[in-house]
Amino acid sequence: MDLIYLFIPVFIFVLIFYFVTKKNIENIDEEKKIEKDKKQSWADEKYVSYGEVQKVKSELLEEVNKNFSKDKKNILTEIINEWADLRIKVFEERRSWIRNPKTKVDD
């Protein structure tokens, strides 16, 4: 009978340890998957440098100037310029920690 009093707390402790460990492993696996997906999304980026963005921007602006009226040309030129600025900003922020690791970049 005294043996049962010993095994019940040990059994409860083992169950608690099992479920806590299982939950921690699931959390770690989920974090790994999120990090892997994030790295893959950066790897799938179409424009990876300032020069590539500027090249596409100039090509788009040439096509807009050739094929659209003045009203639409102004709107499309503004949109293209904003797109290029945003792409360059994202590219620079993504790599800013390499050049200047002491400054904090907001995510």
N, C-alpha and C positions, 0 to 999 in steps of 0.2 A: 504494500500500500504506500509506503514511503517513497518508493521508486516512481510511482505515478506523479507525486508532487514535484519530483525533480524533472521528469520528462515534459510535463505540461508547459512550464515556463521556457524550457529549452526549445520545445516545438514552436511556441509562439514567437520566440526570438528568431528562429530560423525562417518562419513565414514572413515576418516583418522585414528581415534582411533581404529575402528573396524579392519581395515586391518593390522595395525601395531601390534595389539594384536594377531590377528590370525597368523601372520607370526612368532611372538615370541613363541607362543604356539607350532607351528609346529617345530620350531628349538629345543625347549626343549624336545618335544616328540622324535625327531630324536636323540638327545644326550642321552636320557634315553635308547633308543633301542641299540645304540652303546655300552653303558656301560653294559647293560644286556648281549649282545652278547659276550663281552669281558670276563665278569665274567663266563658265561657259557662255553666258550672255555677253561678257566683255570680249571673249574670243570670237564671237559671231559678229562683232561690230564691223560694219561695212567700211566706214571711214576711220582710219586710225591715226592720221597725222594732219597737221595744219595744212601741208601742201596739197594733200588729197582733197580736203574740204575746199580750199581756194580754187583748185582745178575744176571741181564740179560746179562751184559757184559761178566761175567765169563762163563755163559752157552753158549753164542754165540762163545766165543773163544774156548771152549772145542769142540764144534761141528765142527768148522773150522779146528782145529788141527786133528780131527779124519778123516774128509772126503775130504780134499783137498790136492793138491800137494804143494810143497814148494813155488813155484812162486805165485800161487793164495793165498796160506795161508798168505804170507807176505802182499799182497795187502789188503786182507780182514781183517787181524789183524789191519792194519793201519786205515782202514775205521771204524772198530768197536771202536777202541780207540778214534778216533776223534768224533764219534757220542756220546760216553759216556761223553767225556769232554764237548761237547756242551750242552748236556742235563743237566749236573751238573752246568755248568755256567749259563744257563737260570734259573734253579731252584734257585741258590744262588742270582742272580740279582733280580729275582721276589720278593724275601723275604728280600732283603737287607734293605729296608726302615723300616722294623719292628725292626731289630737289631740296625741299625744306621740311625735314621731318619734325621740327619743333613747333611749327605753326599748326593749329588745329583746323581741320577742314570739316565743316558741317555736312552731315550726310543727309 
